[in-house]
Amino acid sequence: MSERGRGPQRAEATELSRPADAAVPVGVDAPILDVMATMRAMRRLKPDPVPREVLAEIVRAATWAPSGSDAQHYGFVVVTDRGKMAELAELWRDVVEVYSELMGTVVPGADDDRHARMADALRHQAEHFHETPALIAACYQRSGPGLSTLADVRGNVDLARRLGPARLRRLVAGARTAGGLAEASSIYPAVQNLLLAARAHGLGATLTIWHLFREADFRRVLGVPKDHGIYALVPVGYPLGNFGPVRRRPVDEALHWEQW
Ligand SMILES: Cc1cc2nc3c(=O)[nH]c(=O)nc-3n(C[C@H](O)[C@H](O)[C@H](O)COP(=O)(O)O)c2cc1C
C-alpha cells in the first residue's frame, strides 16, 4: 500500500450479489431485485444520443420518490447541448484531478485492484466527458428559516415559551444538522429512482458528487438558483460495458437484529 493509501481501512467488499455468469435482465420489465443487484456504476458510455422522451421519463420516475414533509422541493437540470457539455467537461476534468490526488486519502486502500479498475474508468470518463450524451443535475431547495420566520418575533417567543429551555436548546443544537440532512435525504431517494429508471431503459449512469469541489462554477454553468443546492450530477448514456453483479460486504456483517 502506498503512503497515501494508509488510513482507516476500507471495508472489504467481498460478496457478489449474483453468480458472475448469471444472466443480467435489462428492460422496463426486468425484475426489480435483479436490477438492484446488477446496477453497477457505469462510467464508460457510448456517445449515442439518448432520446429526449427517455430522459424525461427517468426524471419523472425520480419525482416519484418521497421527500421530507412531502415538500417536493426538487429540480432537475438535464444537459444534452454539446457546447454546454464541453464547458462542463473542463470543470469535470478539474474536479476529477483533485479527487484523484485525494483518492488515497478519501478512499483508504485505494491502490487495490478494484480501485485501479475504478481509476481507469474515471480516467476514461474524464477524457470522454464532452461526449457524454446527457448529464442530469439533481437539485433541492435549501431550507433554513426564511426571513418571514425570523421576523416573526412574537411567534418565536411563543414557540420558545411553549418548548421550554431544555427542548429549545436541543432544537437549536440539532437544527443545523437536521436542515442539511433533511435536504440531502429528500433528494437522494429521487436520485436512486433516477438510476433505476435509467437502468430500466438500458442506460448506464453513476451518482457523482465531486462537483462539490467547484459547486459555484457548476451552479453558474447550469443556471441553478442560489437557494438550491446541487446534490448529484449523473452522467447518463448507453453503456460500453456490461451490467453485472455488484460486489458488496456480506449482509450478515451489516445486519443487526434488535440492537447493534
Ligand atoms: C454518495 C455517493 C457519491 C458518489 N460520488 C461519486 C463521484 O463523485 N464520482 C464517481 O465516479 N462515483 C461516485 N459514486 C459512485 C461510487 O463510487 C460507486 O457506487 C461505488 O464505487 C460502487 O461501485 P459499483 O456500484 O460499480 O460497485 C458515488 C456514490 C455515492 C452513493
The ligand as an SDF file (V2000), in Angstrom:
LIG
                    3D

 31 33  0  0  0  0  0  0  0  0999 V2000
  -22.9770    9.3890   -2.1860 C   0  0  0  0  0  0  0  0  0  0  0  0
  -22.2260    8.8530   -3.3830 C   0  0  0  0  0  0  0  0  0  0  0  0
  -21.3090    9.6610   -4.0110 C   0  0  0  0  0  0  0  0  0  0  0  0
  -20.6200    9.2090   -5.1210 C   0  0  0  0  0  0  0  0  0  0  0  0
  -19.7600   10.0490   -5.7600 N   0  0  0  0  0  0  0  0  0  0  0  0
  -19.1380    9.6360   -6.8640 C   0  0  0  0  0  0  0  0  0  0  0  0
  -18.3410   10.5480   -7.6010 C   0  0  0  0  0  0  0  0  0  0  0  0
  -18.1960   11.7170   -7.2500 O   0  0  0  0  0  0  0  0  0  0  0  0
  -17.7560   10.0930   -8.7300 N   0  0  0  0  0  0  0  0  0  0  0  0
  -17.9130    8.8160   -9.1670 C   0  0  0  0  0  0  0  0  0  0  0  0
  -17.3790    8.4740  -10.2170 O   0  0  0  0  0  0  0  0  0  0  0  0
  -18.6740    7.9250   -8.4990 N   0  0  0  0  0  0  0  0  0  0  0  0
  -19.2900    8.3110   -7.3630 C   0  0  0  0  0  0  0  0  0  0  0  0
  -20.1130    7.4520   -6.6900 N   0  0  0  0  0  0  0  0  0  0  0  0
  -20.2670    6.0640   -7.1560 C   0  0  0  0  0  0  0  0  0  0  0  0
  -19.4920    5.0960   -6.2700 C   0  0  0  0  0  0  0  0  0  0  0  0
  -18.1120    5.3140   -6.4160 O   0  0  0  0  0  0  0  0  0  0  0  0
  -19.8640    3.6710   -6.6620 C   0  0  0  0  0  0  0  0  0  0  0  0
  -21.2310    3.4890   -6.4930 O   0  0  0  0  0  0  0  0  0  0  0  0
  -19.1170    2.6800   -5.8110 C   0  0  0  0  0  0  0  0  0  0  0  0
  -17.7480    2.7570   -6.1000 O   0  0  0  0  0  0  0  0  0  0  0  0
  -19.5750    1.2570   -6.0550 C   0  0  0  0  0  0  0  0  0  0  0  0
  -19.3530    0.9310   -7.3770 O   0  0  0  0  0  0  0  0  0  0  0  0
  -20.2380   -0.1500   -8.0990 P   0  0  0  0  0  0  0  0  0  0  0  0
  -21.6560    0.2800   -7.8900 O   0  0  0  0  0  0  0  0  0  0  0  0
  -19.8040   -0.1120   -9.5320 O   0  0  0  0  0  0  0  0  0  0  0  0
  -19.9840   -1.4460   -7.4520 O   0  0  0  0  0  0  0  0  0  0  0  0
  -20.8240    7.8900   -5.5920 C   0  0  0  0  0  0  0  0  0  0  0  0
  -21.7750    7.0750   -4.9580 C   0  0  0  0  0  0  0  0  0  0  0  0
  -22.4720    7.5610   -3.8780 C   0  0  0  0  0  0  0  0  0  0  0  0
  -23.5150    6.6790   -3.2350 C   0  0  0  0  0  0  0  0  0  0  0  0
  1  2  1  0
  2  3  1  0
  2 30  2  0
  3  4  2  0
  4  5  1  0
  4 28  1  0
  5  6  2  0
  6  7  1  0
  6 13  1  0
  7  8  2  0
  7  9  1  0
  9 10  1  0
 10 11  2  0
 10 12  1  0
 12 13  2  0
 13 14  1  0
 14 15  1  0
 14 28  1  0
 15 16  1  0
 16 17  1  0
 16 18  1  0
 18 19  1  0
 18 20  1  0
 20 21  1  0
 20 22  1  0
 22 23  1  0
 23 24  1  0
 24 25  2  0
 24 26  1  0
 24 27  1  0
 28 29  2  0
 29 30  1  0
 30 31  1  0
M  END
$$$$
